[in-house]
Amino acid sequence: MRLKNRVALVTGGASGIGMAICETFAKEGAKVVVADVDERGGRSVAEGIRRGGGQALFVLLNVTREEAWDNTMRLVLDEYGKLDVLVNSAGIALRDPIDETPLEDWERVMSVNATGAFLGTRAAARMMKKQGNGSVINIASIFAQVGNPVGVSYPASKGAVKLLTKSAAVQMGPYNVRVNSICPTYCETRLTEAMLRDPEVRARLTSLHPLGRLATPEDIAYGAVYLASDEACFVTGTELVIDGGFTAR
């Protein structure tokens, strides 16, 4: 019960890494707010947590909308009176070479991944600053660390998340608010399922990881538990790379 009685808001909580974080946080004792644009999926995750004996509620949240964040924070404050942890996990990805990417595709990815993380971090910082404590965890990517051979908007957005995290950590440290990012490798989620159906692609990507496999959402979720817990009380402004050795080559 490493997160007992903590209130955690997780965006992108209806599937993939976000869902795994919601479920793992609940097992560790957190009261979880599952936030997503996928109402059916998000409600299902929250209901599953409650059936398992945990505490959870669903909130419909478009992370690109400022007013939606304002409404969500009011709901969390009314329901629980505080917010201990925010995980910005909502994200989208496109395979978009630099010379073929339409501006609208670039702007769509940046809006969800970078602007969404900014709006969430800002909203949490305002609440946590008053509380005098809190942990913000932004899901970045290994492609905030190294170049991507097939895309440009996704790595650019995750690079923005990485530096947003560091700057927010410097500014919020005096208020005992920690801000960190997690950089996952290729993970078996809805974002990658179409690509990983190709056996050759799966084999090639697997071979890039010294540990010999791709990540699971649970691999990432336990990293988030650490950053949300008191075990990481002196950890801020950094990135936790969970990549099976991908970036060590």
Number of C-alpha atoms within 10 A of each C-alpha: 11 16 22 14 15 22 24 28 30 26 33 27 32 26 21 20 27 28 25 21 30 31 24 20 28 28 19 18 18 26 25 28 26 30 30 25 17 17 16 12 17 25 21 15 23 27 17 15 22 14 11 12 12 19 20 24 19 23 24 18 21 20 27 20 15 14 13 16 20 13 14 19 20 14 14 18 13 10 10 12 10 19 23 23 29 26 29 29 25 27 23 17 19 17 14 17 14 13 7 10 15 11 9 9 14 18 15 17 23 25 19 20 30 29 21 25 31 22 20 25 22 15 17 23 27 12 17 24 16 10 15 14 19 27 29 30 26 30 27 33 26 23 22 21 16 12 12 16 11 12 18 22 25 26 25 20 27 27 20 19 27 25 17 20 27 19 12 21 24 14 14 22 16 12 16 18 25 31 32 27 29 26 21 26 23 24 21 16 16 12 16 13 11 9 13 17 10 10 10 11 12 15 14 10 17 18 14 17 20 14 13 13 17 21 20 17 20 18 18 24 21 15 19 24 21 16 25 27 19 13 11 13 15 9 16 24 20 16 25 19 20 19 25 20 14 21 16 8 7
